[in-house]
Amino acid sequence: MRYSYEDNGERSLILRGVKRVVLKIGTRLLMDVPGICARERVAQLVNEIALLRSSGIDVIVVTSGAVGAGMQLLGTKRRPSSVALKQALAAIGQCELMTLYETASVQHGFHCAQLLLTAADLQDHGRHSFVSQCLTALLGTGALPVINENDSVCVDEIKVGDNDTLSAMVSSLVRADLTILLTTIDGMRERDEETGELGARLSVVDELDPELLAMAQGTDGNRFSVGGMITKLRAAEMVTRSGEALLIADGYDFKVLRSIFAGDDVGSLFLPSRKVRMHARQRFLAFFAQPRGDLIVDKGAAKAVLNSGKSLLPGGILGLRGVFERGDAVRILDVEREEIGRGFVNFGNMELSLICGAQTGDLAKLLGHAPDAVEAVHRDNLVVFKSLMQK
């Protein structure tokens, strides 16, 4: 069965090895709780984080709330549609948000540290490495990293888009053992496709599939909200494919973190989909690198890559698309044009077009020189998968 309605020991197995957590907080949990101001909410949150830190767990926070804080400061009633106004609200609100986090943190004897990221910061290999090094150094100093998307400068071309996805990207970057998405619902629930009515909570999800995706719902229309269950499932897919776990839980009471780490059956736990965790190169290829082209492979090559752990040779390539150079990331597609993997290619598109389908012994003749490598994509520079949620 792909999911179950109650925990059967899965939480205790996951929690046993948790040393690093990425914790995502939605805007509504900070800015839209009746009768409690944002300052008090952040203080409550940091109090629970301090307890986790005292038990030896590294915590990295991905926080929403900059636009919401700006809206509250300026008395704006509805989230604006104007990009420029949203950017202005984010710039205003981010100052307030970090003041709240720092004020709460120093009460527990540590400081917080702000990182504002864009998709470009994570997709460029050099900047990606610098972000990773910075986070490692911050954890070494004892600071609490607090991450948000840089909404004041983001445009569509460099935008992650939602903090559920950003949380998954940060988790992959730092190899977090567990990602927790605190939201306004108590986990994922079954949903009747015809009526839209929600049913029982899914306690443990072993595998994401199209049926589960059909249960997901999008933005709920709240004035502070961006995203919905579908963005959380995309985050779960990324995290579980990396070989780690993700949990969605109701965060109206931040003491839920105590329940989570006590092993209580709260929220929905998404189990790792692979036994061996991805290494850094695989993670960058799978979730961050921007493919420059496609390699379409025959059935034999697809089987060798997917099932036998083989490199991709030119002889198995039926055709290619795009303009790319040696060392660029490319997608590997099967004959149905489904993506089965990604890799760093050893040939530019012009050279590769000359040797598609060729035997290894013929490469030098076709190219006019002896190639540095005979593999189109070496296994060490390749990650394989079939994604349920390709965009």
N, C-alpha and C positions, 0 to 999 in steps of 0.2 A: 504494500500500500504506500502511496506517495506521501501521505500525511496521517497523523493520528490526533485524537481529541484529548489525549492526556499524556503526560510525561511518564516514560517507562525507564527512567534512569539516564536518559540522554543528557539532561542538564548537568548532572553530577560528573559525568565523563568529560563534558566540555569544560566545566569550571575548574576541574582538577589542574589543568595546565595553563590557566589564564594568568598572565603576568603583564599584559599590555592591552588596554581597552581604548577604543575610539567611541566617544559618547556624543551623539547628535541630539541637540535640543531644538524643537520647533518654535517658531515665533509665538504661536498662540500660548504655549506653556509659560512664556515669560511676560507677554504683553496683554493677554486677554483672559486672565483669571479673575472673575468678579471678586471685588473686595480686597484684593492683594495687589500692591504696587509692584512694579518691575524690580525695584531695589530689594524688596523683601524676597521676591521669587528667586533672584540671583543669589541672595544670601543663603536661602534654603538649599539651592542646588549645590553651591560651593561647599556647604557643610557636609553634604553627602559625599561629594568628591574627596573632601579631606579624609573622611573615614576610609574610603577605598585606598587612598595614598598611604595612609598609616598602616594598612595591611600589606604594603609592599607592591601594590599594583600601579603601574604607570598609567596615567589617564591623559588623553588628548581630547579636548572639547572641540566639536564643530558646532558653532552656534549660529542660529538665525537670529533675527531681531533688529538689525540695523535700520531697515526701512520702517519697521513697526515702531522703533524708538523715535525715529524722526517724525513719524506721523503723530505720535503722542505729544512730543515737544511742541509741534506746530499746530496741534489741534485738528489735524486732517482726519476726516471721518471715513473716507474710502481710499483704498490703494489706487493711486493715480495710474492712468494709462500712458501718460507722457513719459518717455524714456528719460529725458533730461530731468524731470521733476523727481522720478524715482531715484536717479543718481544723486540728486541734491539731498533728498531725504536720507539716503544711505550715508552720505558724507556727514550729515548732521547727527544722525542716530548712532553711527559707529563710535563717535567720541563718547557719547553717553553710555553706550553698552560696555565699552572697555573700562570706563570709570567704575561702573557697577561691579564688574568682575574683579578689578584690582582691589577695590575697597573691601570686598568680601574675602578675597584671598589673603590679604595681609592680616586679617583677623585670625587666620589659622597658621601664620608664620611663613608663608611663601608668597611669591609674586606670580602674576600671570604674564604671558607674553603674546602679543598679537601677531598673527600672520594673515595677511589678506592675499588671496590667491586668485588667479585666473586659470582657465584651461590651458592657455599657452605656457604658463609656468610649469605645468605638469607634463605637457606633451613634448616640449623641447628637452632633449636628453641631458644637456648641460644644466639647465635650470632645474630640471627634475632632480638631478643629483644634489644640487645645492640646497634645495628644499629639504631633502632627506637628511643631509648632513646637519642642517640647522635644527631640525626637530630632534635629532639624536643629541646634539649639544645642549639644547634647551632642557631635555629630560635629565641630562647629566648634571645640570645646575640646580635641579629641584624645582624649576619653574613649571607652571601649568600652561601648556600651549593652548591658546584659544584661536581657532581658525574660522574664518568666514570668507565667502567669495567677495572679491573686490568690486562690489556693486556700483561704486561711484565712478568707475572707469570702464566697466565691462560693456561690450557690445556683443552682438550675436556671434561674431567670428571668434571671440576669445572667451565665451561664457560657458561655464559648466552647466548652469541653468537651474539647479536646485541643490540644496544641501544634503539630501539623501544620497545623490550621486557623488557629491564632493566627499561625503563621509566614507563611502566605499573606496574612492580613489586614495584618500588619505590612509585608510586601513591597509590597502594594498601596498602603498608606499612604505609604511612603517612596519609591515608584517604584524599587525595587531592580532592578538589571539581571539578577540571577540569585539564585534561592533554592535553597539546598542543604539537603536533609534527610538527616542522617547517622543511620543506623539499624543494625540487626544483620544485614541481608541485603545482597547485592551489587546490588540493583536489583529491578525488577519482572521476574517470570518468567512464562512461559506456564504455565497450569494446566489440567489435564484436568478438565473439568466432572464427569465420572463418577467418576474415581478420586481426584481431588484432588491428584494427583502434579504436582510442579513440573517444568517443562522448561527450555528455553533462556532465557537472559537477553535481555530486550528492550533493545537499545542506545539506539535513538532512537525516540520516539513522536511521530508527526506529528499525530495526531488521537485524542482520546478518544471512544469510542463504547460502546454497550451490551455488545459482545463483550469489550472490554477490562475493563469494569467487572465482568463475570462472573468474570474471573480473580482479582479481588481477594479477600483474606481479611481477616477481622476480628481481634479480640484473640486473642493466642496463649496466654493463660493464665499467662504469667510473672507472678511476684509483684509486679514493678515496673511492668508494662506497662499502658498505656491506648491504645486505638485499634488500628491495624493498617494493611494496605495500602489499605483503602477510604478511610481518613482522608487518606492521602497522595495518593490520586487526586483527592479533593475539593480538596485544596490545589493540586494540579497544574491542575485545571480553573480555579480562581480566578486563579492566576498567569498561565496561558497566555492566558486570556480578556482579561487586562489588557494583553497584548502583550509579556510577558516569559517567560523560560525557567525551568524548575525541574529539578533533578537529584536523584535518590535514589541514595545510595551507602552502602556498608558502612563504618562508622566505627570498627571495632574498633582499627584503626591510624589515628590522626589524620593521619599523613603522606599519607593518601589525598588530602588537600587539595592537596598538591604535585602529585600525579598529575592531579587534576582540572584545575588551572590550567596544567599542561603540555600539556593537550589529549589525554591518554591516554583510551582507550576503557574507562572504568570507570563503573559504575552505569548508570542509565537516565535519559536526557535527554528531557524533554518540551518540545517546541518551541512558540514563541508561535503562537496560533491566529489572530492578526490582525497585519497589517503595520504599522498605525498604533497606537501605544500609547494607551490610554484617558487622557483628561484627568481632573483631580481630581474634577469634578462627576460624571462618568460612573462613576468608581470608587466614590464614596460611594453613589450610587444602586444600583449593581449588587451591592455586597457588604456595605454597612453600614446603609443606611436601612431602617427597618422599615415595610413598606407598611401603610397604614390601610384600603385597600379595593382593589377590582378594577374595571377597565373592560373589558367584553366587546365586541370590535369585529368588524365584518363582514370578509369576505374582501378587499374592495377596500381598506379601511383598513389591514388587516394587511399587504397587499402594499406599500402606499404607505410604511408605517412601516419595514418590513423591507428593502425592496429599492430604494426611491426616495429615502430620506433625508428624508421629509416629516414635518411635524408631524401630530399627531392632532387632527382636527376633530370637533366634536360630531356632525356628520352621519354619521360612521362608527361611532358607538357604539350597540350594540344594547341594552345594559343595564349595570347597575352593582350592586356589592355593597359593603357596609360603610358606616361613618360616618366621613367625613373632611372636612377644611376646606381652603380654598385654601392651597396651599404644601405640603400633605402629600404623601408618596410613595404612589403607587398602582401596582399591577401592571396590565399590559395583557395581556389574554388573547384568543386567537383563538377561532373558533367551536367548536373542539374542547376549549376550556378549557385550552389549553397556554399557558404564559407566554412571550410574545415580547419583552417589554421592561418597563421601569419608568420612571416619570417623576414630576416634581413637577406636580401638577394645578393648573389656574388657576381652578377652581370647587369649591365645597363640594358634598357629595352632594345636598343639597336643590335647589340651583340646577341642577346638572348633570342631575338627573332630569327637569327641565322641558324640556331642550333636546336630549336624546338623539335622534339621527336628524334633527335640524333643519338646514336650510340656514343658512349664515352670515348671510344677509340677514334672517332671521327671529328672530335671537337677541334683539334689543332688545325686540321685541314680546312674545316669550314670557317674558322675564325681567322686563319692566316697567321696564327701564332699559338704557342703552347699556353693554355690558360693557367692562371694561378691556382684555380680550384676546378674540380670537375663537377661539383654539386651546384645546382642552381640555388638551392637553399640548404645549408648544412644543418644537421639535426640540432647542433648546439645553439643555433640561432633561429629556432623554430618553436612555436607553441601551437598545439592542436586543440580544436574545440568545434562544437556545433552550437551556436548560440540560439536560444529561444527568442531573444528580444533584440535582434539586430534592428538598427534604425534605418 
